[in-house]
């Protein structure tokens, strides 16, 4: 087993720009991302930083703007590989899969923003490519959403996506639990869809 820490879109747009993260509190997720990066550096876990890019003139993430720039929490720390993407999955149109395979990585720990967009898309894509996936629930975050289908608070959206992730696509952990596993050089668990379904029936009485 060889882990890599994948830090997705920790850019100013989500902290001081047009799309401010609201849940969990950004101070919490940024602090946990910092701890994950520091632990990775101490324990020899390779770090991939992913940066979302949009063309000049775009309302968000326009290349070269303050919103596009990596947040200081990431920019001030070392990393092994930088990936620039234009779609939600960090694999689509990038060299991420090739780089990870050259490094012998088989397990991805995903942190960053947003829970239901680029974190979820990357985790799902990684499973399709054969990787084992971990998501640190307190090192990611999202925003309130409303559209013609309905409305979800950031807290509801975050929890719902993580429940789905844990059911099949990723082992959902906390940063503290992940740090303990990294230091012990131990794997975390795996999702179990059958168990999640049984537990769901029991919880709802259906």
Secondary structure, 3 states (H helix, E strand, C coil): CCEEEEEECCEHHHCCCCCCCCECCHHHHHHHHHHHHHHHHHHCCEEEEEEECECCCCCCCECCCCCCCECHHHHCCCCCEEEEECCCCCCCCCCHHHHHHHCCCCEEEEEEECHHHHHHHHHHHHHHCCCEEEEEEEEEEECCEEECCEEECHHHHHHHHHHHHHHHHCEEECHHHHHHHHHHCCCCCCCCHHHHHHHHHHHHCC
